[in-house]
Structure formats: structure tokens, C-alpha cells
Amino acid sequence: MSIFDLDHEFPDIGPSEARPALRRAARELSQRGLVSASTWALELLNCVPTPPTRHQPKPSSRRPFLHRNSSTPANKKPRRSLFPNDGPSRINFPEHSTPALGFHHSGVERKSAGTGEEEGALGSLGEQQADNSGRFAMINNSTVSARYPPSPLSNMMMMDSVVRDPQDLELGRRRGRRMAMDPTEEVSCASMDRQEEEMSDQVGGSAHVHWQASGDNSIVSPPRPPPPLDRGCLDLVDDSVGDLYDDDGLEGEDEYEDEDEEDQMEEDAFNLAKSLFDQHQLERCAWTLEHAACKSDKSRFLRLYAKFLLSERRLDEHGAIIPKSTGKLPSTSPGLIPLLQELIDPEDCFLLFLKGVIFRKLQKRVEAMECFIRSVQSFPYNWSAWQELCMTLDGESAELEQIADLLPDTFMASFFHEYSVRQSTRADPENLKRIDALLKHFPRSAHLLTCRAETLYFNQEHEEADGAFQEALSVDPYRLDGISEYSNTLYLLNKPDQLAQLAHKFAETGKNRPEVSCLIGNYYNQKGDHHRAIESFKHALRLDLGCVPAWILLGHEYLELKNSHAAAEMYRRAIEINPQDYRAWHGLGQVYELNESWSYAIHYYQKCSTIRPYDARMWVSMGVCYDKLGRSNDAIACYKRHLTCQLNQADTVAGMVRIIEIYEKEGNLAAAAPYHRRLVQVVDRSLAGPEPLSVARFARSYIIAARWEMGEVGGGAEDLLKNGVAERGKRGKDQAEAAVVGGGGGGGLGNLALANDYLQKVVLAGTEMTDLAEALLKRLAFLRD
């Protein structure tokens, strides 16, 4: 099963898998300056449906903060149990310990607010830990040291009495440094607790004040504040801490500090370079990373990508819309070769992507394809890599199906297949099914809705495309992707009001986008202002030389102005960027057809028919050129193929009329008669529709269809029927009637009732064929008798 099958289940298409993957991809792409791919991932992320499960708040791991005037665990009343059969009520908060000072003060006494009893010294309160009065109690070492964790502060203050091992100190110090370097590194809590318990046994107990849970509702007064530390205790703490960090003879300490400092300096340099990159200061971005000698993969990519954009920008600045006759524009920048030398055998997925882009610019299609495939295998959520891979495929061969086994099993492969089919401008009905399948997993995606509208536009379903574009704009009212095709749709539907409204809406918000310039150009073209339309399309090309619709529309404008040389150059530029766009090939055919270079026109029309074999316009254009060359059989074959395509009523009639004209020009009325019958059937069906055709226009076809049913096609009357009854004199009328009465012979009788109906319609139409129709009615009456 191929990953391009419509019923293929991708493992990452579920919401729980797609959401974290797209979120991580957007972050990685944004760090490397691939803004368009990052935006695409974020747009798709916002379309992932949320799970229907009810949101449950995560339990907090922080200890409850006791406000000054709030109730404490000592005086807070316990909550009653929600289930009466669960036994006695319990307090719904966990037992916890409060850190205390690490010394014993025997003079501190507490008085119970509920009973008024005097308590003894803190050292003797350990015997009362089983009491349920809800009082504070100092924990004794022998009874609860294993139940409650020891105090870290107590261990630190009593460090003098512990015999410390230098190896343990070194291990703890390195562990703390690693935790500072890498917060994600896990440290065993059990081992730390075990070490603290061992130290607690040696020191002499924990200095924690513990709260004992109780069911008693008596109110206990809060404890007295502890006395301040004296100077001796503070000196003891300072000496203990100083001994921990002033120990000499530790190996590798400077080494760790140097590594941390180097990593931080490189990260700071990268952040500065990324800020400069976002401000379009590409020279400073590249110099900053070179000066800081950054060696990480993301730093290398950002530096080389900035240099690549610099070379492309310089190439665009030296280009022109129409090259001079003395020279040609450079197809590649000379600065790409040094960049390629720094990308020898890269392993990073983004460096592979950049290497593939450079290979494609250097016309190394196979090498570029290999780099892009390796890149998407490592990181499949880089939409820019999938787009570049599509541009390297040869549309005339089956390379798309051949590389299916090399692509990762991810939903991005389905997006890639849809994009490839749409870029080839083929009329593929399965592409709509693929888009609908993706919309089930990414509902209300403006990207997918726009793709659906563009597919309908390429399928010549303009009314449906208009509705789909409106739906996409309702989801994202200021989305500019696909706005050029939407303007083409409105232009072909002859909706100037909607086109003007759309142009005024985006004229200010997207004036620096080539799609909006194409929209404005279509607006001026519909108004008949071709020169301002040309300026708009040129502005689109100044913004983006790779904008294929701008090249094609500019060629259309030059063609309308009869500037065939400039139009041909525009179409060739579009073909260089996207050889699978049939509109550019069809435009070149029209240029040569306008110059009556029929053979060249046929060549380009054949290219169109290869890309879109079910587009009727291509076969009509080829048929006209073959007819001009006198190749009647080839012309008839093209027109017959035209009739097999999906056509409307007017195109069907035009195709049949062309076939009839060629057959009759060759004198083969017997071959033309079946198409006369088909033409009459189309006209009869139209009479019951909203747009009926005129019977008088096709009266001659009605006469021939009636004679076909009477079995008279092929006789001597065919010469008269070929030229019509041009002479209304008695001699011409008598010859026609004699020929009809004499019969054509050569065929058996058909449906005489149908023949009578055809002839009656001709008589009622009142054309020049009426007299001939009346003569045929007399002959028909004789045949019935």
C-alpha cells in the first residue's frame, strides 16, 4: 500500500500526535529563519481539533502558601467526607513538615488554646506524637526519623560533627553543576534522601516541626516565632558552606566552567544574529556568526542561509523584466559555489535542505532531489523542503510515484502529493477527495480550503471555485495565498464588482505582496487599461521573480497588445520556473498561431495536451492548426477527441460544426451525416432548456438528418444539399425537387416519424430550406404509402 492512497492511515495524523509535532516544528523552523514554513506549521496547528475530554487541572506540586491572616493547619476545621459510609471524616490536606532552625532551644514552651495545659520542653514532646489534639510536636530521632525527612538546614549547620569524604563532595558539586547546565537531567531523589538520612543519624536528628493530622476540631494557637540566630551559629554556617566550595584539588572544575561559558557565548551570538536576520540585515547576521566562530548546526545554517539570500537578492537587483538582445541574465549567482563547498556531506536536516536548494539553483536536479528526500526523512515537518522537492520532480515521468517508498510515513506526504498535483495544473478528480480527507483531520483550515478552490479553478469549475474562495476568506479574511487565482476566477466569470471590491480591500494591506499586484493587474485589465495592468504585473515581478502567475498574466497583456515577441518571452520565463503549468505552454502556442506559424503552435499545444489530456481547449487549438496546414484527418481526430471531454452545450455544438465542415469540404457527406444527426439531437434537447438554440440556424442539419432516416443519404441530391438552395429560381427549385423525388438510395428506411418531425420543424422555422422540406414531406408520404 502506498502512502499516497486515499485510505492510508498516518500514525501522526491524530490530534494528540499532530499537535506536539507541529508545535515543535514551528519552533525549530522559526529559529532558523524559515518564516514561511513556520507560519504554515502554526496555521495548521491552530486547525487541529481539541480532544472532547473535559479539561482536568493538573495537581500543583507546590506547598500551600499560608497568608498572614488566613487559617493555618492548626486552626482550620477539617472538611466532612462526601461519602457517609467511608468512616470518620478526614482532613483533606496532606501531612507536611515546616522547615525550622537547626538548633534545640529547651526554653520554648507552648500553651494549648483548647485545654489550657502547659507543655514541657521541646525535647520531651516526642512522646506526645500519638496524641490527636492537633498540636505541634517536635519529632524525636528514635521514633519518627524514618517517617519524616530530615532538614537540609540542620544537616548543614551540624556539618562539623560529620566526617566528610572529598569524593562525595566532588560528586555532589558536579551533580549540581550538571543540573545547572541541563535542567532536564534527572537526579535520583531516593539517593539524595538516603544520603540525608545517613547524615541525620550522625548529626542527631532533624529540626523539622511536623503537623499531625487529627480529627479533632479544637483550635490550637499558632506557635511562637523562633529566636534569632546568634553570631556563633552564623559563623558555623559560613564555615560549612565555605568548606564545601573552597576545597582545593578538584579535577575538571575549570573544564566545566569553560564549556558552560563557551556554550553561553555561542548562544548569545546566535540570538544576536537571529535578531539581525529578522531585521533583514543579512550582512551583519553572517558576519556576527563568523566573528563569534559559532560551530553548532543551527548557527551554520543561519550563516549560510543569510549568504544564500544575499546572493539571490543581488541577482534580482541586476535582473530586468525583458533581457537585452546583447546578453542574457545569469541563471545562477556565482556566490553559490563557495556555499556549496561548506556543505560537504552534512548530517543536519536543515543543512541538507539548504544544500538541495543550491543544487536546484545550479540545475542539478537529481542531487537536489536526494538532499530533499534525506532532509524530510530526518525532519518531515519542514514544508519548504516538501515544496522544493516538488519543484525538482519531472512531471512528464512517474517520479512522484517512484519516490513514494522513500518518503516518511507522515501526513505531510499527503499534503505533498496534493501540492504536486495542484502545481502540475492537472485536472485530477482524486485531488479533491484527498483535500476533503485532510479537512476531516484539520477542519476549518484556510490553507486546505484555498487548495480546494484552486483545484476547482484548474478544473474549469469556476462557479464552484468562487464559492470555495469565499469560504476560505470567511475563515481567514486577510489571507493572501491564492488571491491571484481568485481574481482570475472573478475575471473569467465576468464579475467586475466583486473584483473591484477585492482589489480595494487588499490594495493597502498587501501592497508588498506579488499576489495583490496580480489582483490589481486583473482589475485594470477588466477595465481595459492594459498599460496600468502591465505596470502592476511588473511590480509583482519586482517583488518576486519566481511568481509564475505574474509572468503568465504579463504575457497575456502583451498578447492583447499584439506584442508577440514580448509575450513569448514572458511565457518562456514562466516555463523555466514551472514546466508543468499548462497556461504558459498554451500562451506560447497562441503567440505562434497569431503569427501563422502553425507547426510551432502545434508543438506547444501538444505540450499542453500532455499535461491536461482532458482539456477540450487544447484539442480545439490543435485541430485549427492542423486544418490550416491541410491535414484534415489529423484535424478531425483532434475535434473528435475534443467531443470526448466534458463540454457545455455551446462547445459541443461548435465541435460538431467543425467536424461537419471538414467532411463536407472533403466532399464526404456520408461521413458528415451522423454528426448532423447528433447536432440535431443537441438542438432538440436545448429546446426544453433555459437556453434554447434556433432551429433556423441548423435547418440544413435537420434536412440531412431527415434524409438519413428516409434512407436517401448518398444520392445525387447531396451536391445540392452541400451548397444549399442558393438559387430561388424555378430551375434551381425544380432540380432540387427532382433530386429529392428521385431519392438518394444507398440506405434502408429508418424512423420515418422522426424524419417527419424534423421536416415539420424546418417548415415552421420559415427558412430558405422550407421549399426543400416540403418536397421531402411529399416523398415521405409516398414512402409511408
Order of alpha helices (4+ residues) and beta strands (2+ residues): alpha-alpha-beta-beta-alpha-alpha-alpha-alpha-beta-alpha-alpha-alpha-alpha-alpha-alpha-alpha-alpha-alpha-alpha-alpha-alpha-alpha-alpha-alpha-alpha-alpha-alpha-alpha-alpha-alpha-alpha-alpha-alpha-alpha-alpha-alpha-alpha-alpha-alpha
